[in-house]
Amino acid sequence: MTTYTARPIDHRVLKELRSTDDAGRPAVPLTDEEGGAPLRCCLRRSDPGEEIALVSYAPLRRWAAATGAEPGAYDEQGPVFIHAEECPGPSGGVLPFTHAHRTVRRYSADGRILGGRLVTDPASPAAFDEAFTEAFTDPEVALVHVRAVEYGCFLYEVRRP
Protein backbone atom coordinates (compact mmCIF):
# COMPACT_ATOMS: atom_id res chain seq x y z
CA MET A 1 0.00 0.00 0.00
CA THR A 2 1.35 3.42 -1.00
CA THR A 3 0.97 6.26 1.43
CA TYR A 4 -0.15 9.58 0.00
CA THR A 5 0.25 12.94 1.69
CA ALA A 6 -2.39 15.64 1.94
CA ARG A 7 -0.88 19.01 1.07
CA PRO A 8 -2.16 22.01 3.01
CA ILE A 9 -2.24 25.45 1.44
CA ASP A 10 1.38 26.62 1.24
CA HIS A 11 2.41 28.97 4.07
CA ARG A 12 3.45 31.71 1.59
CA VAL A 13 0.01 31.56 -0.06
CA LEU A 14 -1.66 31.62 3.36
CA LYS A 15 0.18 34.85 4.16
CA GLU A 16 -1.28 36.41 1.00
CA LEU A 17 -4.78 35.04 1.65
CA ARG A 18 -4.75 36.44 5.18
CA SER A 19 -4.34 39.86 3.62
CA THR A 20 -6.28 39.66 0.33
CA ASP A 21 -7.98 36.51 -0.95
CA ASP A 22 -8.06 35.20 -4.53
CA ALA A 23 -11.25 37.16 -5.21
CA GLY A 24 -9.49 40.40 -4.25
CA ARG A 25 -11.31 40.81 -0.94
CA PRO A 26 -9.65 41.45 2.43
CA ALA A 27 -9.72 38.56 4.87
CA VAL A 28 -12.08 39.18 7.78
CA PRO A 29 -11.15 37.33 10.97
CA LEU A 30 -13.94 35.89 13.09
CA THR A 31 -14.19 33.88 16.28
CA ASP A 32 -15.45 30.38 15.58
CA GLU A 33 -17.86 29.99 18.47
CA GLU A 34 -18.91 26.41 17.66
CA GLY A 35 -15.73 24.93 16.18
CA GLY A 36 -15.66 22.29 13.47
CA ALA A 37 -14.64 24.40 10.46
CA PRO A 38 -12.31 22.44 8.12
CA LEU A 39 -9.08 24.44 8.22
CA ARG A 40 -7.01 24.17 5.03
CA CYS A 41 -3.90 25.62 6.67
CA CYS A 42 -3.38 22.86 9.23
CA LEU A 43 -5.78 20.22 7.85
CA ARG A 44 -7.87 19.80 10.96
CA ARG A 45 -11.19 21.04 12.29
CA SER A 46 -11.24 24.28 14.26
CA ASP A 47 -11.73 24.31 18.00
CA PRO A 48 -14.39 26.51 19.60
CA GLY A 49 -13.06 30.02 20.18
CA GLU A 50 -10.34 29.94 17.52
CA GLU A 51 -9.83 32.96 15.27
CA ILE A 52 -10.41 31.90 11.67
CA ALA A 53 -11.20 33.52 8.32
CA LEU A 54 -13.31 32.38 5.39
CA VAL A 55 -11.44 33.34 2.22
CA SER A 56 -11.75 32.68 -1.48
CA TYR A 57 -9.02 30.37 -2.79
CA ALA A 58 -8.15 29.29 -6.33
CA PRO A 59 -6.04 26.13 -5.89
CA LEU A 60 -5.68 25.24 -9.56
CA ARG A 61 -4.83 28.84 -10.49
CA ARG A 62 -2.10 28.90 -7.87
CA TRP A 63 -0.70 25.56 -9.06
CA ALA A 64 -0.90 26.67 -12.71
CA ALA A 65 1.00 29.88 -11.99
CA ALA A 66 3.83 27.83 -10.49
CA THR A 67 3.92 25.24 -13.29
CA GLY A 68 3.02 27.25 -16.40
CA ALA A 69 -0.22 25.36 -16.98
CA GLU A 70 -3.24 27.09 -18.52
CA PRO A 71 -6.36 25.65 -16.88
CA GLY A 72 -8.75 27.90 -18.81
CA ALA A 73 -12.34 27.41 -17.70
CA TYR A 74 -11.23 24.91 -15.03
CA ASP A 75 -9.76 27.82 -13.07
CA GLU A 76 -12.23 28.05 -10.23
CA GLN A 77 -12.16 29.61 -6.82
CA GLY A 78 -14.16 28.86 -3.75
CA PRO A 79 -14.43 29.39 -0.02
CA VAL A 80 -11.98 27.84 2.42
CA PHE A 81 -11.43 28.29 6.14
CA ILE A 82 -7.96 29.17 7.42
CA HIS A 83 -6.58 30.38 10.74
CA ALA A 84 -6.71 34.17 10.90
CA GLU A 85 -3.08 34.20 12.06
CA GLU A 86 -0.12 31.99 11.21
CA CYS A 87 -0.38 28.46 12.60
CA PRO A 88 2.12 25.59 12.85
CA GLY A 89 0.49 23.65 9.99
CA PRO A 90 -0.58 20.02 9.98
CA SER A 91 0.65 17.58 12.57
CA GLY A 92 0.92 15.00 9.79
CA GLY A 93 0.20 11.33 9.56
CA VAL A 94 -3.50 10.77 8.96
CA LEU A 95 -5.45 11.92 5.92
CA PRO A 96 -7.80 14.70 7.07
CA PHE A 97 -11.51 15.19 6.53
CA THR A 98 -12.31 11.55 5.77
CA HIS A 99 -15.57 11.44 7.73
CA ALA A 100 -17.86 11.87 4.70
CA HIS A 101 -18.04 11.00 1.01
CA ARG A 102 -15.33 12.75 -0.97
CA THR A 103 -14.49 13.27 -4.61
CA VAL A 104 -10.93 12.72 -5.82
CA ARG A 105 -10.73 14.98 -8.89
CA ARG A 106 -7.85 14.36 -11.30
CA TYR A 107 -5.97 17.06 -13.23
CA SER A 108 -3.51 16.87 -16.12
CA ALA A 109 -0.23 18.77 -16.32
CA ASP A 110 -1.97 21.44 -18.41
CA GLY A 111 -4.66 21.94 -15.74
CA ARG A 112 -7.56 20.09 -17.35
CA ILE A 113 -9.90 17.78 -15.43
CA LEU A 114 -9.30 14.13 -16.33
CA GLY A 115 -12.16 12.70 -14.32
CA GLY A 116 -12.51 11.68 -10.76
CA ARG A 117 -13.69 9.12 -8.31
CA LEU A 118 -16.23 9.19 -5.53
CA VAL A 119 -14.89 7.73 -2.28
CA THR A 120 -17.93 6.14 -0.69
CA ASP A 121 -16.23 4.39 2.24
CA PRO A 122 -14.86 7.45 4.04
CA ALA A 123 -14.09 5.54 7.23
CA SER A 124 -11.49 3.46 5.39
CA PRO A 125 -8.08 5.05 4.76
CA ALA A 126 -7.54 2.26 2.22
CA ALA A 127 -10.43 3.64 0.12
CA PHE A 128 -8.57 6.94 -0.30
CA ASP A 129 -5.31 5.13 -0.97
CA GLU A 130 -7.05 3.12 -3.70
CA ALA A 131 -8.51 6.27 -5.26
CA PHE A 132 -5.09 7.98 -5.30
CA THR A 133 -3.36 4.87 -6.66
CA GLU A 134 -6.00 4.59 -9.39
CA ALA A 135 -5.54 8.25 -10.28
CA PHE A 136 -1.75 8.16 -10.42
CA THR A 137 -1.71 4.94 -12.44
CA ASP A 138 -2.72 7.20 -15.32
CA PRO A 139 0.52 8.89 -16.47
CA GLU A 140 -1.49 11.94 -17.60
CA VAL A 141 -2.53 12.77 -14.02
CA ALA A 142 -0.32 15.40 -12.42
CA LEU A 143 -2.26 16.03 -9.22
CA VAL A 144 -5.60 15.43 -7.56
CA HIS A 145 -7.89 17.57 -5.46
CA VAL A 146 -9.92 16.06 -2.68
CA ARG A 147 -13.27 17.83 -2.48
CA ALA A 148 -16.35 17.68 -0.32
CA VAL A 149 -19.30 16.10 -2.10
CA GLU A 150 -21.98 18.08 -0.28
CA TYR A 151 -20.57 21.53 -1.15
CA GLY A 152 -17.86 20.80 -3.73
CA CYS A 153 -15.32 22.64 -1.57
CA PHE A 154 -11.61 22.08 -2.06
CA LEU A 155 -10.18 20.25 0.96
CA TYR A 156 -6.59 19.48 -0.01
CA GLU A 157 -4.28 18.47 -2.83
CA VAL A 158 -2.31 15.28 -3.36
CA ARG A 159 0.52 15.12 -5.88
CA ARG A 160 2.22 12.23 -7.59
CA PRO A 161 4.42 10.36 -5.06
C-alpha positions in Angstrom: 0.0 0.0 0.0 1.3 3.4 -1.0 1.0 6.3 1.4 -0.1 9.6 0.0 0.3 12.9 1.7 -2.4 15.6 1.9 -0.9 19.0 1.1 -2.2 22.0 3.0 -2.2 25.4 1.4 1.4 26.6 1.2 2.4 29.0 4.1 3.5 31.7 1.6 0.0 31.6 -0.1 -1.7 31.6 3.4 0.2 34.8 4.2 -1.3 36.4 1.0 -4.8 35.0 1.6 -4.8 36.4 5.2 -4.3 39.9 3.6 -6.3 39.7 0.3 -8.0 36.5 -0.9 -8.1 35.2 -4.5 -11.3 37.2 -5.2 -9.5 40.4 -4.3 -11.3 40.8 -0.9 -9.7 41.5 2.4 -9.7 38.6 4.9 -12.1 39.2 7.8 -11.2 37.3 11.0 -13.9 35.9 13.1 -14.2 33.9 16.3 -15.4 30.4 15.6 -17.9 30.0 18.5 -18.9 26.4 17.7 -15.7 24.9 16.2 -15.7 22.3 13.5 -14.6 24.4 10.5 -12.3 22.4 8.1 -9.1 24.4 8.2 -7.0 24.2 5.0 -3.9 25.6 6.7 -3.4 22.9 9.2 -5.8 20.2 7.9 -7.9 19.8 11.0 -11.2 21.0 12.3 -11.2 24.3 14.3 -11.7 24.3 18.0 -14.4 26.5 19.6 -13.1 30.0 20.2 -10.3 29.9 17.5 -9.8 33.0 15.3 -10.4 31.9 11.7 -11.2 33.5 8.3 -13.3 32.4 5.4 -11.4 33.3 2.2 -11.8 32.7 -1.5 -9.0 30.4 -2.8 -8.2 29.3 -6.3 -6.0 26.1 -5.9 -5.7 25.2 -9.6 -4.8 28.8 -10.5 -2.1 28.9 -7.9 -0.7 25.6 -9.1 -0.9 26.7 -12.7 1.0 29.9 -12.0 3.8 27.8 -10.5 3.9 25.2 -13.3 3.0 27.3 -16.4 -0.2 25.4 -17.0 -3.2 27.1 -18.5 -6.4 25.6 -16.9 -8.7 27.9 -18.8 -12.3 27.4 -17.7 -11.2 24.9 -15.0 -9.8 27.8 -13.1 -12.2 28.0 -10.2 -12.2 29.6 -6.8 -14.2 28.9 -3.8 -14.4 29.4 0.0 -12.0 27.8 2.4 -11.4 28.3 6.1 -8.0 29.2 7.4 -6.6 30.4 10.7 -6.7 34.2 10.9 -3.1 34.2 12.1 -0.1 32.0 11.2 -0.4 28.5 12.6 2.1 25.6 12.8 0.5 23.6 10.0 -0.6 20.0 10.0 0.7 17.6 12.6 0.9 15.0 9.8 0.2 11.3 9.6 -3.5 10.8 9.0 -5.5 11.9 5.9 -7.8 14.7 7.1 -11.5 15.2 6.5 -12.3 11.6 5.8 -15.6 11.4 7.7 -17.9 11.9 4.7 -18.0 11.0 1.0 -15.3 12.8 -1.0 -14.5 13.3 -4.6 -10.9 12.7 -5.8 -10.7 15.0 -8.9 -7.8 14.4 -11.3 -6.0 17.1 -13.2 -3.5 16.9 -16.1 -0.2 18.8 -16.3 -2.0 21.4 -18.4 -4.7 21.9 -15.7 -7.6 20.1 -17.3 -9.9 17.8 -15.4 -9.3 14.1 -16.3 -12.2 12.7 -14.3 -12.5 11.7 -10.8 -13.7 9.1 -8.3 -16.2 9.2 -5.5 -14.9 7.7 -2.3 -17.9 6.1 -0.7 -16.2 4.4 2.2 -14.9 7.4 4.0 -14.1 5.5 7.2 -11.5 3.5 5.4 -8.1 5.1 4.8 -7.5 2.3 2.2 -10.4 3.6 0.1 -8.6 6.9 -0.3 -5.3 5.1 -1.0 -7.0 3.1 -3.7 -8.5 6.3 -5.3 -5.1 8.0 -5.3 -3.4 4.9 -6.7 -6.0 4.6 -9.4 -5.5 8.3 -10.3 -1.7 8.2 -10.4 -1.7 4.9 -12.4 -2.7 7.2 -15.3 0.5 8.9 -16.5 -1.5 11.9 -17.6 -2.5 12.8 -14.0 -0.3 15.4 -12.4 -2.3 16.0 -9.2 -5.6 15.4 -7.6 -7.9 17.6 -5.5 -9.9 16.1 -2.7 -13.3 17.8 -2.5 -16.3 17.7 -0.3 -19.3 16.1 -2.1 -22.0 18.1 -0.3 -20.6 21.5 -1.1 -17.9 20.8 -3.7 -15.3 22.6 -1.6 -11.6 22.1 -2.1 -10.2 20.3 1.0 -6.6 19.5 0.0 -4.3 18.5 -2.8 -2.3 15.3 -3.4 0.5 15.1 -5.9 2.2 12.2 -7.6 4.4 10.4 -5.1 
